[in-house]
């Protein structure tokens, strides 16, 4: 039987490879995302939601962090914490929390993906290691879209309660 020339051939990468911030940046470039590299961190945004992407715990976790620069006071923080508690009553994914900086309290949403363990450089070739395939890495795009939507919902709920 002849191959269908209209059907694209998909190459599936069998072995996961260690995830690096450079691989994430390459994926961003491939899909046309705007971003900036800052040390070992990617700064980007989806819609009006700024985000940072970095590896944590020695490269074992990919962290996608979304920010709502809300600049809340103590009363606003209390409302934000109530909204976050309601969200967390159903799920801890993404994980939300408030954090304080010089402008007030900000709301953060995190997605932490286990991609390790990252073996030491001198580990034998057959040492257990984690990593992701290129297909898995490409699927992470959905987390950015989800975080944008979810953090917008938190921001709307807090804003509505502040206006009440």
C-alpha positions as CSV (number, residue, x, y, z in Angstrom):
1,X,0.0,0.0,0.0
2,X,1.4,3.4,-0.9
3,X,1.8,6.0,1.7
4,X,-0.7,8.9,1.8
5,X,1.4,11.9,0.8
6,X,-1.2,14.2,2.3
7,X,-0.7,12.9,5.8
8,X,2.2,14.4,7.6
9,X,4.7,12.0,9.1
10,X,5.2,12.5,12.8
11,X,8.4,11.5,14.4
12,X,7.9,10.5,18.0
13,X,10.9,10.9,20.2
14,X,11.2,7.8,22.3
15,X,13.6,8.8,25.0
16,X,13.0,11.8,27.3
17,X,15.8,14.2,27.5
18,X,16.8,16.4,30.5
19,X,14.8,19.6,30.5
20,X,16.8,22.8,30.4
21,X,15.6,26.4,30.3
22,X,17.2,26.6,26.8
23,X,14.9,23.7,25.6
24,X,11.9,25.7,26.9
25,X,13.2,28.8,25.2
26,X,13.6,26.8,21.9
27,X,10.0,25.6,22.2
28,X,8.9,29.2,22.8
29,X,10.7,30.3,19.6
30,X,9.3,27.4,17.6
31,X,5.7,28.4,18.4
32,X,6.3,32.1,18.1
33,X,5.9,33.3,21.7
34,X,7.4,36.6,22.8
35,X,9.7,36.2,25.8
36,X,12.9,37.5,27.4
37,X,15.6,35.5,29.0
38,X,16.8,36.8,32.4
39,X,19.5,34.7,33.9
40,X,18.0,31.2,34.2
41,X,14.4,32.4,33.8
42,X,12.0,33.1,31.0
43,X,9.8,36.2,31.4
44,X,6.7,36.1,29.2
45,X,3.0,36.8,29.4
46,X,-0.3,35.5,28.1
47,X,-3.1,38.1,27.7
48,X,-2.6,40.5,30.5
49,X,-1.0,38.0,32.8
50,X,2.8,38.2,33.2
51,X,4.6,34.9,33.8
52,X,8.0,33.5,34.7
53,X,9.2,30.1,33.8
54,X,12.2,28.5,35.5
55,X,13.6,25.2,36.8
56,X,13.7,24.6,40.5
57,X,15.1,22.0,42.9
58,X,18.2,21.3,40.9
59,X,16.3,21.0,37.6
60,X,13.7,18.5,38.9
61,X,10.7,20.8,38.6
62,X,9.6,23.2,35.9
63,X,7.8,26.1,37.5
64,X,5.3,28.2,35.6
65,X,4.5,31.2,37.8
66,X,1.7,33.7,36.9
67,X,1.4,37.1,38.5
68,X,-1.5,39.5,39.2
69,X,0.1,42.8,40.2
70,X,-2.8,43.7,42.4
71,X,-1.1,46.0,44.9
72,X,-3.6,45.0,47.6
73,X,-3.7,46.4,51.1
74,X,-4.4,44.3,54.2
75,X,-8.2,44.3,53.6
76,X,-7.7,43.3,49.9
77,X,-5.2,40.6,50.9
78,X,-7.9,39.1,53.2
79,X,-10.4,39.0,50.4
80,X,-7.8,37.5,48.0
81,X,-6.9,34.8,50.6
82,X,-10.7,34.0,50.9
83,X,-11.0,33.6,47.1
84,X,-7.8,31.5,47.0
85,X,-9.2,29.3,49.9
86,X,-12.4,28.8,47.9
87,X,-10.4,27.8,44.8
88,X,-8.2,25.4,46.9
89,X,-11.3,23.8,48.4
90,X,-11.7,22.1,45.0
91,X,-8.2,21.8,43.7
92,X,-4.6,22.7,44.5
93,X,-3.7,23.0,40.8
94,X,-2.8,25.6,40.1
95,X,-1.5,26.7,43.6
96,X,-2.3,30.3,44.5
97,X,-0.9,32.5,47.2
98,X,-0.4,36.1,48.2
99,X,3.0,37.6,48.6
100,X,4.1,41.1,49.7
101,X,6.4,43.5,48.0
102,X,7.0,47.3,48.4
103,X,3.8,48.0,46.5
104,X,1.5,45.9,48.6
105,X,0.2,42.3,48.3
106,X,0.3,40.5,45.0
107,X,-1.4,37.3,43.9
108,X,0.6,34.5,42.4
109,X,-0.5,31.2,40.7
110,X,2.0,28.3,40.3
111,X,2.1,25.2,38.3
112,X,5.0,22.9,39.3
113,X,5.7,20.0,37.0
114,X,8.1,17.2,38.1
115,X,10.6,16.6,35.3
116,X,13.4,15.1,37.2
117,X,15.4,13.6,38.8
118,X,18.4,15.3,37.1
119,X,21.4,13.0,37.5
120,X,24.7,14.5,38.5
121,X,27.2,15.2,35.6
122,X,29.4,12.3,36.7
123,X,26.5,9.8,36.9
124,X,26.8,6.6,34.7
125,X,24.8,6.5,31.5
126,X,22.4,4.0,32.9
127,X,21.6,6.1,36.0
128,X,17.9,6.8,36.5
129,X,17.0,10.2,35.2
130,X,13.9,12.2,34.3
131,X,13.3,14.5,31.4
132,X,10.6,15.2,28.8
133,X,10.2,14.4,25.2
134,X,9.7,17.3,22.7
135,X,6.0,16.3,22.4
136,X,5.6,16.5,26.2
137,X,7.4,19.9,26.2
138,X,5.0,21.2,23.5
139,X,2.0,20.1,25.6
140,X,3.1,22.5,28.4
141,X,1.6,25.3,26.3
142,X,-1.8,24.3,27.7
143,X,-0.6,25.2,31.2
144,X,0.1,28.8,30.2
145,X,-3.4,29.2,28.7
146,X,-4.9,27.6,31.8
147,X,-3.0,29.8,34.2
148,X,-4.0,32.9,32.3
149,X,-7.7,31.9,32.5
150,X,-7.5,30.8,36.2
151,X,-5.7,33.9,37.4
152,X,-8.1,36.2,35.5
153,X,-10.9,34.4,37.4
154,X,-9.2,35.0,40.7
155,X,-8.6,38.7,39.9
156,X,-12.2,39.2,38.8
157,X,-13.6,37.6,42.0
158,X,-11.3,39.7,44.2
159,X,-12.1,42.9,42.3
160,X,-15.9,42.2,42.5
161,X,-15.7,41.6,46.3
162,X,-13.6,44.7,46.8
163,X,-16.2,46.8,44.9
164,X,-19.1,45.4,47.0
